[in-house]
């Protein structure tokens, strides 16, 4: 552990120049006294490292010194593809190895190249979680990732729409889509998709998983998502929609907006269009359509029109009811 930290300190100084002992202590989660002991150890081994005190002091290497001890450990090599994806590495429980791998790669680059790579990392950031969403709590994900990596069979308790079910699976891969994690797994030869946040209990079995021959994770995922979207939104509605309605639709239902915009034709009312809108079941879709407020009108089918009207009446009725008593009472003033 200490040898790894010494090498990491060496590469940090090589990449950044002068760094304070406090900054190094925070980065490696140790005390400043430990950092100074590490500096003494590096100096004793022949590394030209210096610690200057004072307001502008810090720890630095002799100008021009570069280490060549940048080999990756097996764990760091395995985490290398995630080196630039800190959020993914954190979810999978390999953030430390991914960060170490990234640091070693940067330290091994020529001086100008390393500086450019660091600058790109400082100027560009990817946040995969949509607006008004929060990252899910995924306590089982690191163990699940380990089972996927080691090709071990798993047993899960899974919260499905039918209730909790138990499954014994051969995990084939993990996919992150829109900030959500899914595990692709085989059950008795049939490949299925499970949302990781719905796994209530996970047990890694002492049995090797069986992987179908020539299985392609990326290819299977694309085929499944295409079929899923088509299956969910296979019905078509004829609507009247405004320019503002199209803007809202792009924000709340991008896939539906694509179909609507491709079929748009100007109506007799300026700023409004007739369009085709894909939808699911009438009851569910009515709530989605009402998100557009008065910027959309369903022309057909009648089942969807009736569902929108029913949902709108329910909203009006609820809003018209007297406010529920919150259990508090006004205090009466004492009579004088």
C-alpha positions, 0 to 999 in steps of 0.5 A: 500500500505504501509503495503504491502511494509513494509512486503516486506521489511521485507522479503527481509531483511530476505532472503538477510541479509544486504541491503542498503537503496538505493537498497531498494529504487530502488526495491520498487520505493520510496525515501531513506527517505521513506525507513528510515521512513519504518524502523522506523515504523517496529522498533516501531512495535517491529521488531528487525531491524537496520540501520547502516551508513558508507561505509559498512552500510545498513539495516538488521534484528537481526540475527535469526529473521524470520517473519511468516507473509507470507500469500498471498493476493487474487491477489498474490495467483492468480498470483502464477503460474506465480511467476517464469515466469517474462516475462509472468507475465509482459505481462499479467500485473501481474508482481508485484503480481507474484513477491510478491507471489514469495518473500513470498514463498521464505520467508516461506521456511526453511533457506537452502531451501530458499537459494537454490531456490534463487540460482537456480533463479540466475543461470538459466534463460528462454528467450522464444523469438527466436534469432533476434526476439523482444517481441511484443507490446501488449497493449490489453493483460492485459485487455484480460487476465482480461476478460479471468480470469473473463470469460467475453465476448469480442468484437475485431477489428482484422487484418486478411489476408482479412482485418480488421474484427469485432468479438464478442467472448467468450475467453477460454484461452491464450497461449504463443508459441515461444514468441507470444501470442494467444487467444483461443476463441469461436464464436457462438460455434466454437473454433478459434485461434487469434493472440493477436498482430493482435487485433487492438481494444478490448472491454470487454463487460458486459456479461458472456462468455460461455465456452464449457463443458469439454473444455481442453485448452492444449489439444485443442491447441495441436490438433490445432497446429498438424493439422495446421502444417500438413495442411501447409506442406502437399506437399512433394518434392524430394531434394538433400541436403548437410550436411551443408544444413541439418544444416541450415535447422535445424536452419530455418525450424526445422519441415521440418528438422525432415522429411528430416533427417528421409528420408535421404539416401546417394547420389553418391556425398560424403557429400550429401543426397537425402531426402524428404522435406515437403513444402507449396505452390511452390511460398512461399516455393521457398523463404524458399528453397533459404535460403539454397543457393547452399546447396540444389537442388530440384529434383521434383516436377516440379512446385517447381523447376520452382518456385525456378528458377523463384525466383532465376532469379528475385533475380539475375535481381534485383541485376544486376540493376544499383543502384537507385539514392539516390537523392544526387549529387556530389558537383562540385569544383569551377573553378579557 
